[in-house]
Amino acid sequence: MCIEPRRTKFRLRSSFSDTVVEQDSMKDSLDNLRIKAEDQFKRLNKEIDGIKGCGSIRKISSGSELLGLGGILEEHVPQKWVEVDKTLETLKTTLNTVYECVDDVVNLCDASLCESQQERRFKEQLEAMVIRNFLRSLHEEFEAKLWEQRAQVCGSQSINWLPKINELSSLRQELDAISRSLSIPEMGQLPSHLSHEGGEEWNTAIRKDRLQRNVLSSHMSLPTSLREGIGKLEESKNTMLKTTESSKIEHMTKDELVNYFKNEMSEMKRNHESIVHDLTEECFILKREFLKEKGPSSSLRKDKEFDILRKKIPDFILKLDDILMENEKSPACCKDSESLSRLKGRLDTLLSVNRHLKDLLTDKGKEVDCRLSNHSFAELNLLKQIRRLKSGIEDANTEISVREEVYKCVIREVAFEIKQDIEDIYMESIIKQEICGIIFKEAVRDVQATINWGIEDSELESIIIQEMRGIIFAEVIKDNEAKLNLMEMKYKNENEMRVSLEANALDKENALRIDIGEKEQLKQEIEIIFLSSSLEECEKLAREALTKEKEHFELVIQDLNKLKDHARQQEILISESNIELDSRKDELVAALEKIDVNEVEIRKLNQKLKLATMELRKADEEKKKLHGVIQEKENNILSIKAEENEHRKKMESIIMSVQGLSKRVVDFECRVAKEIERNNLRFENLNVQCNPLIQKANLLRSTGLVYKQRLEIKCSDLQKAEAEVDLLGDEVDALSSLLEKIYIALDHYSPILQHYPGTEDDLKAFKDIFDVSHHIYTPHKTE
């Protein structure tokens, strides 16, 4: 039974050390995670800066126009990167808050571990003191019964003094126990403003108490067989000491015996009075200081409990004086029976006092348990609040990621629409090139036929050709200049519209209005230049296209407004969660400050305990000396064989009681093991909660790389397509301008060419082809 508690203690100590090591490793791992997260954020910032540098597009040397699609992306891309920077900053702040919460939890666990250590030590001290007092009371009962038997067997006057001395020694020991028990319950509640001398005495007393406790615990840890052997050795030593003392006393006369015992009793009385006086002064000083810190309610209750005990100490001293006076006045032979009865009554009173003090100790232990349970409940509440905050942070992160994905989808749709427009323009340019080539070939054939047919009128032809060339070149130059100006204006307007669409979603309505104005201008120009039946169809197509674009842009604007409202709601929720986090941080900081103050007070109390142990050691040394004197006097009485059986029965009962106490100690150790396991489960939960943060950082890194690659590919593709479209558009415009000039020249010289046969049919065919090509070109242009 005694070996099992030692094993359980060793296991508890090893498990406690393991928890401390695990806690240190968790701190190191958290620091490493923080460093890695900072490094990853730095890498992301560097990569984003590199992408920004690659995505920035130079302007044309003139400084007025932008290179193709680069002009569209140059102003819109910074806003995207601003949003990315904001998301990175929010992630950094959330990670920092999570790390702070985890540090606070680890600090709370450290505080709980320190408190559990202090609780364990305090409970061990209390149990050791209870066991020591119990064994001491048993020893005193055993001595009292020995004195009774001695009085019955031996009727001499010299032996009649010995029970009184024994009673006096037992009274002194009980007074010491009472004074200790009065000082021990207030041990954990002493204030921190005691004087330096009182603190030293307190530390010496505590050191002595710890030495006695260690000796007693080592004695308890031995098996029953070894205990019985030790008990037999102690009994044999007691018999030897009593025989030597009795041999000395038997050789003395009556007067010498009286003087000898009077001297011993007076010395014991003086020593006892001085110790009691010192202890009472210490108790009163401590109580005064304790009352200064605590309220009057707690002081009144404790005064009622301890006034009875304080009043009994001077009563015991007076009783000792009465015994000495009676021994001086009356002869010893008449007082044996009376003194024995009185001493029995006093022993009963002292036992009742001891029981009362034990009850007080149990009450104090219950108070300590209640306070520990309240502290653990507060820790659980703090952990629940931290979990709630973490869940709120995770929800905010998910909302931010959803918002980013929605923005990305909108940008993808806009880019897809731009690609479709570019493909349509490219197809139109190819068709126009083919039509212009056919028209130009037919015109060249017609001119060659007229030249071959009119060789005779070479002079007229030369004049006509020169005039036609002059007119054609002049008109071509004018038309080219006008068209170049128009193209420049159109190109600028289109670039401005695209930049405004991608930069600010709210400006799409203004862009639509500009588009409508430009298209109306184009319609007016077309109406002025071409007055034909095909214009009505072109207007219908243009109106339908405009209505479709208006509907599409209105839908886009509605979606963007919805997204903005949703984003505002999310920002409000995030701000509220940040306010709650700040309040919780302030509460945790205040709790940590309180813990630091309590640690300082505990250190001061530990110093006072050391001083009290030193004083207790001195008192124990004096007790050992007195026990040696008493044991020398009691050696002759242990020779009786009949008493040995009774003593054995008593020792068996003591062993049973000690076994019961050992079972209680084992139960207490099991409780401590369960608490340590619960703390280990808390640390494992913290590890599990930190893993999702690492996974989120890895996901962000991978998504950043994917977005970088996609942007680079899209920019390169769009730039190439725009360059090709510009080239094809220039060629188409040039060819269309040439066709128009040729048609105008031929129409201008139509009266002259009517004299030549076949020219009117050729002009009609050329006009039909031009109308068809123009009819095909204008709808695509309006679209």
GIGI-V510851 format. One record per residue. N is the residue number from 1. OMEGA is omega as a letter, one per 40 degrees, with the letter a starting at -180 (999 if undefined). Layout:
n->N omega->OMEGA
n->N omega->OMEGA
This chain:
n->1 omega->a
n->2 omega->a
n->3 omega->a
n->4 omega->i
n->5 omega->i
n->6 omega->i
n->7 omega->i
n->8 omega->i
n->9 omega->i
n->10 omega->i
n->11 omega->i
n->12 omega->i
n->13 omega->i
n->14 omega->i
n->15 omega->i
n->16 omega->i
n->17 omega->i
n->18 omega->i
n->19 omega->i
n->20 omega->i
n->21 omega->i
n->22 omega->i
n->23 omega->i
n->24 omega->i
n->25 omega->i
n->26 omega->i
n->27 omega->i
n->28 omega->a
n->29 omega->i
n->30 omega->i
n->31 omega->i
n->32 omega->i
n->33 omega->i
n->34 omega->i
n->35 omega->i
n->36 omega->i
n->37 omega->i
n->38 omega->i
n->39 omega->i
n->40 omega->i
n->41 omega->i
n->42 omega->i
n->43 omega->i
n->44 omega->i
n->45 omega->i
n->46 omega->i
n->47 omega->i
n->48 omega->i
n->49 omega->i
n->50 omega->i
n->51 omega->i
n->52 omega->i
n->53 omega->i
n->54 omega->a
n->55 omega->i
n->56 omega->a
n->57 omega->a
n->58 omega->i
n->59 omega->i
n->60 omega->a
n->61 omega->i
n->62 omega->i
n->63 omega->a
n->64 omega->a
n->65 omega->i
n->66 omega->a
n->67 omega->i
n->68 omega->a
n->69 omega->i
n->70 omega->i
n->71 omega->i
n->72 omega->a
n->73 omega->a
n->74 omega->a
n->75 omega->a
n->76 omega->a
n->77 omega->i
n->78 omega->i
n->79 omega->i
n->80 omega->a
n->81 omega->i
n->82 omega->i
n->83 omega->i
n->84 omega->i
n->85 omega->i
n->86 omega->i
n->87 omega->i
n->88 omega->i
n->89 omega->i
n->90 omega->i
n->91 omega->i
n->92 omega->i
n->93 omega->i
n->94 omega->i
n->95 omega->i
n->96 omega->i
n->97 omega->i
n->98 omega->i
n->99 omega->i
n->100 omega->i
n->101 omega->i
n->102 omega->i
n->103 omega->i
n->104 omega->i
n->105 omega->i
n->106 omega->i
n->107 omega->i
n->108 omega->i
n->109 omega->i
n->110 omega->i
n->111 omega->i
n->112 omega->i
n->113 omega->i
n->114 omega->i
n->115 omega->i
n->116 omega->i
n->117 omega->a
n->118 omega->i
n->119 omega->a
n->120 omega->i
n->121 omega->a
n->122 omega->i
n->123 omega->i
n->124 omega->i
n->125 omega->a
n->126 omega->a
n->127 omega->i
n->128 omega->i
n->129 omega->i
n->130 omega->a
n->131 omega->a
n->132 omega->i
n->133 omega->i
n->134 omega->i
n->135 omega->i
n->136 omega->i
n->137 omega->i
n->138 omega->i
n->139 omega->i
n->140 omega->i
n->141 omega->i
n->142 omega->i
n->143 omega->a
n->144 omega->i
n->145 omega->i
n->146 omega->i
n->147 omega->i
n->148 omega->i
n->149 omega->i
n->150 omega->i
n->151 omega->i
n->152 omega->a
n->153 omega->a
n->154 omega->a
n->155 omega->a
n->156 omega->a
n->157 omega->a
n->158 omega->a
n->159 omega->a
n->160 omega->i
n->161 omega->a
n->162 omega->i
n->163 omega->i
n->164 omega->i
n->165 omega->i
n->166 omega->i
n->167 omega->i
n->168 omega->i
n->169 omega->i
n->170 omega->i
n->171 omega->i
n->172 omega->i
n->173 omega->i
n->174 omega->i
n->175 omega->i
n->176 omega->i
n->177 omega->a
n->178 omega->a
n->179 omega->i
n->180 omega->a
n->181 omega->i
n->182 omega->a
n->183 omega->a
n->184 omega->a
n->185 omega->i
n->186 omega->a
n->187 omega->a
n->188 omega->a
n->189 omega->i
n->190 omega->i
n->191 omega->a
n->192 omega->a
n->193 omega->i
n->194 omega->i
n->195 omega->a
n->196 omega->a
n->197 omega->i
n->198 omega->i
n->199 omega->i
n->200 omega->i
n->201 omega->i
n->202 omega->i
n->203 omega->i
n->204 omega->i
n->205 omega->a
n->206 omega->i
n->207 omega->i
n->208 omega->i
n->209 omega->i
n->210 omega->i
n->211 omega->i
n->212 omega->i
n->213 omega->i
n->214 omega->i
n->215 omega->a
n->216 omega->i
n->217 omega->i
n->218 omega->i
n->219 omega->i
n->220 omega->a
n->221 omega->i
n->222 omega->i
n->223 omega->a
n->224 omega->a
n->225 omega->i
n->226 omega->i
n->227 omega->i
n->228 omega->i
n->229 omega->i
n->230 omega->i
n->231 omega->i
n->232 omega->i
n->233 omega->i
n->234 omega->i
n->235 omega->i
n->236 omega->i
n->237 omega->i
n->238 omega->i
n->239 omega->i
n->240 omega->a
n->241 omega->a
n->242 omega->i
n->243 omega->i
n->244 omega->a
n->245 omega->a
n->246 omega->i
n->247 omega->i
n->248 omega->a
n->249 omega->a
n->250 omega->i
n->251 omega->a
n->252 omega->i
n->253 omega->a
n->254 omega->a
n->255 omega->i
n->256 omega->i
n->257 omega->a
n->258 omega->i
n->259 omega->a
n->260 omega->a
n->261 omega->i
n->262 omega->i
n->263 omega->i
n->264 omega->a
n->265 omega->i
n->266 omega->i
n->267 omega->i
n->268 omega->a
n->269 omega->a
n->270 omega->i
n->271 omega->a
n->272 omega->i
n->273 omega->i
n->274 omega->i
n->275 omega->a
n->276 omega->i
n->277 omega->i
n->278 omega->a
n->279 omega->i
n->280 omega->i
n->281 omega->i
n->282 omega->a
n->283 omega->a
n->284 omega->i
n->285 omega->a
n->286 omega->a
n->287 omega->i
n->288 omega->a
n->289 omega->i
n->290 omega->i
n->291 omega->i
n->292 omega->a
n->293 omega->a
n->294 omega->a
n->295 omega->a
n->296 omega->a
n->297 omega->i
n->298 omega->a
n->299 omega->a
n->300 omega->a
n->301 omega->a
n->302 omega->i
n->303 omega->i
n->304 omega->a
n->305 omega->a
n->306 omega->i
n->307 omega->a
n->308 omega->a
n->309 omega->i
n->310 omega->i
n->311 omega->a
n->312 omega->a
n->313 omega->i
n->314 omega->i
n->315 omega->i
n->316 omega->i
n->317 omega->i
n->318 omega->i
n->319 omega->i
n->320 omega->i
n->321 omega->i
n->322 omega->a
n->323 omega->i
n->324 omega->i
n->325 omega->i
n->326 omega->i
n->327 omega->i
n->328 omega->a
n->329 omega->a
n->330 omega->i
n->331 omega->a
n->332 omega->a
n->333 omega->a
n->334 omega->a
n->335 omega->a
n->336 omega->a
n->337 omega->a
n->338 omega->a
n->339 omega->i
n->340 omega->i
n->341 omega->i
n->342 omega->a
n->343 omega->i
n->344 omega->i
n->345 omega->i
n->346 omega->i
n->347 omega->i
n->348 omega->i
n->349 omega->i
n->350 omega->i
n->351 omega->i
n->352 omega->i
n->353 omega->i
n->354 omega->i
n->355 omega->i
n->356 omega->i
n->357 omega->i
n->358 omega->i
n->359 omega->i
n->360 omega->i
n->361 omega->i
n->362 omega->i
n->363 omega->i
n->364 omega->i
n->365 omega->i
n->366 omega->i
n->367 omega->i
n->368 omega->i
n->369 omega->i
n->370 omega->i
n->371 omega->i
n->372 omega->i
n->373 omega->i
n->374 omega->i
n->375 omega->i
n->376 omega->i
n->377 omega->i
n->378 omega->i
n->379 omega->i
n->380 omega->i
n->381 omega->i
n->382 omega->i
n->383 omega->i
n->384 omega->i
n->385 omega->i
n->386 omega->i
n->387 omega->i
n->388 omega->i
n->389 omega->i
n->390 omega->i
n->391 omega->i
n->392 omega->i
n->393 omega->i
n->394 omega->i
n->395 omega->i
n->396 omega->i
n->397 omega->i
n->398 omega->i
n->399 omega->i
n->400 omega->i
n->401 omega->i
n->402 omega->i
n->403 omega->i
n->404 omega->i
n->405 omega->i
n->406 omega->i
n->407 omega->i
n->408 omega->i
n->409 omega->i
n->410 omega->a
n->411 omega->i
n->412 omega->i
n->413 omega->i
n->414 omega->i
n->415 omega->i
n->416 omega->i
n->417 omega->i
n->418 omega->i
n->419 omega->i
n->420 omega->i
n->421 omega->a
n->422 omega->i
n->423 omega->i
n->424 omega->i
n->425 omega->a
n->426 omega->i
n->427 omega->i
n->428 omega->i
n->429 omega->i
n->430 omega->a
n->431 omega->i
n->432 omega->i
n->433 omega->a
n->434 omega->a
n->435 omega->a
n->436 omega->i
n->437 omega->i
n->438 omega->a
n->439 omega->a
n->440 omega->i
n->441 omega->i
n->442 omega->i
n->443 omega->i
n->444 omega->i
n->445 omega->i
n->446 omega->a
n->447 omega->i
n->448 omega->i
n->449 omega->i
n->450 omega->i
n->451 omega->i
n->452 omega->a
n->453 omega->a
n->454 omega->i
n->455 omega->a
n->456 omega->a
n->457 omega->a
n->458 omega->a
n->459 omega->i
n->460 omega->a
n->461 omega->i
n->462 omega->i
n->463 omega->a
n->464 omega->a
n->465 omega->i
n->466 omega->i
n->467 omega->i
n->468 omega->i
n->469 omega->i
n->470 omega->a
n->471 omega->a
n->472 omega->a
n->473 omega->i
n->474 omega->a
n->475 omega->i
n->476 omega->i
n->477 omega->i
n->478 omega->a
n->479 omega->i
n->480 omega->i
n->481 omega->i
n->482 omega->a
n->483 omega->i
n->484 omega->i
n->485 omega->i
n->486 omega->i
n->487 omega->i
n->488 omega->i
n->489 omega->i
n->490 omega->a
n->491 omega->i
n->492 omega->a
n->493 omega->i
n->494 omega->i
n->495 omega->i
n->496 omega->i
n->497 omega->a
n->498 omega->i
n->499 omega->a
n->500 omega->i
n->501 omega->a
n->502 omega->a
n->503 omega->a
n->504 omega->a
n->505 omega->a
n->506 omega->a
n->507 omega->a
n->508 omega->i
n->509 omega->i
n->510 omega->i
n->511 omega->i
n->512 omega->i
n->513 omega->i
n->514 omega->i
n->515 omega->a
n->516 omega->i
n->517 omega->i
n->518 omega->a
n->519 omega->i
n->520 omega->i
n->521 omega->i
n->522 omega->i
n->523 omega->i
n->524 omega->i
n->525 omega->i
n->526 omega->i
n->527 omega->i
n->528 omega->a
n->529 omega->a
n->530 omega->i
n->531 omega->a
n->532 omega->a
n->533 omega->a
n->534 omega->a
n->535 omega->i
n->536 omega->i
n->537 omega->i
n->538 omega->i
n->539 omega->i
n->540 omega->i
n->541 omega->i
n->542 omega->i
n->543 omega->i
n->544 omega->i
n->545 omega->i
n->546 omega->i
n->547 omega->i
n->548 omega->a
n->549 omega->i
n->550 omega->i
n->551 omega->a
n->552 omega->a
n->553 omega->i
n->554 omega->i
n->555 omega->i
n->556 omega->a
n->557 omega->i
n->558 omega->i
n->559 omega->i
n->560 omega->i
n->561 omega->i
n->562 omega->i
n->563 omega->i
n->564 omega->i
n->565 omega->i
n->566 omega->i
n->567 omega->i
n->568 omega->i
n->569 omega->i
n->570 omega->i
n->571 omega->i
n->572 omega->i
n->573 omega->a
n->574 omega->i
n->575 omega->i
n->576 omega->i
n->577 omega->i
n->578 omega->i
n->579 omega->i
n->580 omega->i
n->581 omega->i
n->582 omega->i
n->583 omega->i
n->584 omega->i
n->585 omega->i
n->586 omega->i
n->587 omega->i
n->588 omega->i
n->589 omega->i
n->590 omega->i
n->591 omega->i
n->592 omega->i
n->593 omega->i
n->594 omega->i
n->595 omega->i
n->596 omega->i
n->597 omega->i
n->598 omega->i
n->599 omega->i
n->600 omega->i
n->601 omega->i
n->602 omega->i
n->603 omega->i
n->604 omega->i
n->605 omega->i
n->606 omega->i
n->607 omega->i
n->608 omega->i
n->609 omega->i
n->610 omega->i
n->611 omega->i
n->612 omega->i
n->613 omega->i
n->614 omega->i
n->615 omega->i
n->616 omega->i
n->617 omega->i
n->618 omega->i
n->619 omega->i
n->620 omega->i
n->621 omega->i
n->622 omega->i
n->623 omega->i
n->624 omega->i
n->625 omega->i
n->626 omega->i
n->627 omega->i
n->628 omega->i
n->629 omega->a
n->630 omega->a
n->631 omega->i
n->632 omega->a
n->633 omega->a
n->634 omega->a
n->635 omega->a
n->636 omega->a
n->637 omega->a
n->638 omega->i
n->639 omega->a
n->640 omega->a
n->641 omega->a
n->642 omega->a
n->643 omega->a
n->644 omega->i
n->645 omega->i
n->646 omega->i
n->647 omega->i
n->648 omega->i
n->649 omega->i
n->650 omega->i
n->651 omega->i
n->652 omega->i
n->653 omega->i
n->654 omega->a
n->655 omega->i
n->656 omega->i
n->657 omega->i
n->658 omega->i
n->659 omega->i
n->660 omega->i
n->661 omega->i
n->662 omega->i
n->663 omega->i
n->664 omega->i
n->665 omega->i
n->666 omega->i
n->667 omega->i
n->668 omega->i
n->669 omega->i
n->670 omega->i
n->671 omega->i
n->672 omega->i
n->673 omega->i
n->674 omega->i
n->675 omega->i
n->676 omega->i
n->677 omega->i
n->678 omega->i
n->679 omega->i
n->680 omega->i
n->681 omega->i
n->682 omega->i
n->683 omega->i
n->684 omega->i
n->685 omega->i
n->686 omega->i
n->687 omega->a
n->688 omega->a
n->689 omega->i
n->690 omega->a
n->691 omega->i
n->692 omega->i
n->693 omega->i
n->694 omega->i
n->695 omega->i
n->696 omega->i
n->697 omega->i
n->698 omega->i
n->699 omega->i
n->700 omega->i
n->701 omega->a
n->702 omega->i
n->703 omega->i
n->704 omega->i
n->705 omega->a
n->706 omega->i
n->707 omega->i
n->708 omega->i
n->709 omega->a
n->710 omega->i
n->711 omega->i
n->712 omega->a
n->713 omega->a
n->714 omega->a
n->715 omega->a
n->716 omega->a
n->717 omega->a
n->718 omega->i
n->719 omega->i
n->720 omega->a
n->721 omega->a
n->722 omega->i
n->723 omega->i
n->724 omega->i
n->725 omega->i
n->726 omega->i
n->727 omega->a
n->728 omega->i
n->729 omega->i
n->730 omega->i
n->731 omega->i
n->732 omega->i
n->733 omega->i
n->734 omega->a
n->735 omega->i
n->736 omega->i
n->737 omega->i
n->738 omega->i
n->739 omega->i
n->740 omega->a
n->741 omega->i
n->742 omega->a
n->743 omega->i
n->744 omega->a
n->745 omega->i
n->746 omega->i
n->747 omega->i
n->748 omega->a
n->749 omega->i
n->750 omega->i
n->751 omega->i
n->752 omega->a
n->753 omega->i
n->754 omega->i
n->755 omega->a
n->756 omega->a
n->757 omega->i
n->758 omega->a
n->759 omega->a
n->760 omega->i
n->761 omega->i
n->762 omega->i
n->763 omega->i
n->764 omega->i
n->765 omega->i
n->766 omega->i
n->767 omega->i
n->768 omega->i
n->769 omega->a
n->770 omega->i
n->771 omega->i
n->772 omega->a
n->773 omega->i
n->774 omega->i
n->775 omega->i
n->776 omega->a
n->777 omega->a
n->778 omega->i
n->779 omega->i
n->780 omega->a
n->781 omega->i
n->782 omega->i
n->783 omega->999
